[in-house]
C-alpha cells in the first residue's frame, strides 16, 4: 500500500546526479528480479518431491498467494530502483541567465 501511495504522490528526486551510480541501481534492480526467480525455483524444487500427496486446497492456495505476493513485492522493489536510477541519471535543467 505504501508503494502505491509513494508512486502516486511523492516525486522521485536525487540528491546528486551520477550516471555510474544510476547504472549500479539499474543493475541492482535487474539482479533483485533474478533473485525472485531463483527464490521461486528453490521453493518449487524443494517441495517437488512432496507433490505425490497434495496438501489441502486451502493450504495450497494460501501458500501460492504468499509466494505470488512475495514475488510481486520484489517486482515493485525493482521498479522503485529503476525509478530512482532514472532520477539519478537525469541532469537538472540548466538555468539560462
C-alpha positions as a Python dict, from the first residue, in 0.01 Angstrom:
ca = {
    (1, 'X'): (0, 0, 0),
    (2, 'X'): (279, 242, 82),
    (3, 'X'): (445, 172, -253),
    (4, 'X'): (131, 282, -439),
    (5, 'X'): (98, 594, -224),
    (6, 'X'): (458, 690, -293),
    (7, 'X'): (419, 614, -662),
    (8, 'X'): (117, 842, -693),
    (9, 'X'): (204, 1141, -473),
    (10, 'X'): (576, 1157, -399),
    (11, 'X'): (809, 1255, -684),
    (12, 'X'): (1144, 1080, -709),
    (13, 'X'): (1432, 1319, -663),
    (14, 'X'): (1801, 1256, -634),
    (15, 'X'): (2045, 1436, -404),
    (16, 'X'): (2312, 1414, -675),
    (17, 'X'): (2340, 1303, -1035),
    (18, 'X'): (2576, 1030, -1143),
    (19, 'X'): (2544, 808, -1447),
    (20, 'X'): (2770, 546, -1286),
    (21, 'X'): (2562, 518, -967),
    (22, 'X'): (2244, 517, -1178),
    (23, 'X'): (2379, 220, -1373),
    (24, 'X'): (2462, 44, -1045),
    (25, 'X'): (2099, 95, -939),
    (26, 'X'): (1975, -41, -1271),
    (27, 'X'): (2199, -345, -1220),
    (28, 'X'): (2069, -396, -864),
    (29, 'X'): (1715, -374, -998),
    (30, 'X'): (1775, -649, -1252),
    (31, 'X'): (1962, -867, -1001),
    (32, 'X'): (1678, -839, -750),
    (33, 'X'): (1440, -970, -1012),
    (34, 'X'): (1672, -1266, -1078),
    (35, 'X'): (1670, -1328, -704),
    (36, 'X'): (1292, -1353, -714),
    (37, 'X'): (1309, -1611, -990),
    (38, 'X'): (1571, -1808, -800),
    (39, 'X'): (1358, -1793, -486),
    (40, 'X'): (1058, -1928, -672),
    (41, 'X'): (1268, -2206, -828),
    (42, 'X'): (1416, -2303, -492),
    (43, 'X'): (1072, -2322, -332),
    (44, 'X'): (930, -2520, -622),
    (45, 'X'): (1212, -2773, -646),
    (46, 'X'): (1240, -2807, -269),
    (47, 'X'): (876, -2913, -246),
    (48, 'X'): (862, -3110, -572),
    (49, 'X'): (907, -3450, -401),
    (50, 'X'): (605, -3374, -182),
    (51, 'X'): (371, -3341, -481),
    (52, 'X'): (280, -3709, -472),
    (53, 'X'): (43, -3623, -184),
    (54, 'X'): (-128, -3290, -248),
    (55, 'X'): (-191, -3062, 51),
    (56, 'X'): (-543, -2945, 131),
    (57, 'X'): (-672, -2696, -126),
    (58, 'X'): (-695, -2407, 122),
    (59, 'X'): (-337, -2458, 239),
    (60, 'X'): (-207, -2478, -118),
    (61, 'X'): (-397, -2161, -209),
    (62, 'X'): (-262, -1966, 90),
    (63, 'X'): (95, -2073, 17),
    (64, 'X'): (57, -1985, -351),
    (65, 'X'): (-79, -1640, -266),
    (66, 'X'): (210, -1588, -24),
    (67, 'X'): (472, -1676, -287),
    (68, 'X'): (298, -1461, -550),
    (69, 'X'): (280, -1166, -309),
    (70, 'X'): (649, -1201, -229),
    (71, 'X'): (742, -1208, -597),
    (72, 'X'): (518, -907, -664),
    (73, 'X'): (686, -720, -378),
    (74, 'X'): (1026, -791, -530),
    (75, 'X'): (894, -669, -866),
    (76, 'X'): (775, -341, -709),
    (77, 'X'): (1115, -306, -540),
    (78, 'X'): (1293, -347, -873),
    (79, 'X'): (1064, -85, -1032),
    (80, 'X'): (1144, 156, -750),
    (81, 'X'): (1516, 107, -804),
    (82, 'X'): (1461, 176, -1175),
    (83, 'X'): (1273, 497, -1097),
    (84, 'X'): (1546, 614, -861),
    (85, 'X'): (1815, 526, -1114),
    (86, 'X'): (1635, 726, -1384),
    (87, 'X'): (1605, 1023, -1149),
    (88, 'X'): (1975, 1000, -1067),
    (89, 'X'): (2070, 971, -1434),
    (90, 'X'): (1877, 1282, -1536),
    (91, 'X'): (2051, 1613, -1511),
    (92, 'X'): (1850, 1906, -1373),
    (93, 'X'): (1761, 2165, -1637),
    (94, 'X'): (2022, 2438, -1659),
    (95, 'X'): (1908, 2788, -1588),
    (96, 'X'): (1962, 3047, -1855),
    (97, 'X'): (2057, 3380, -1708),
}
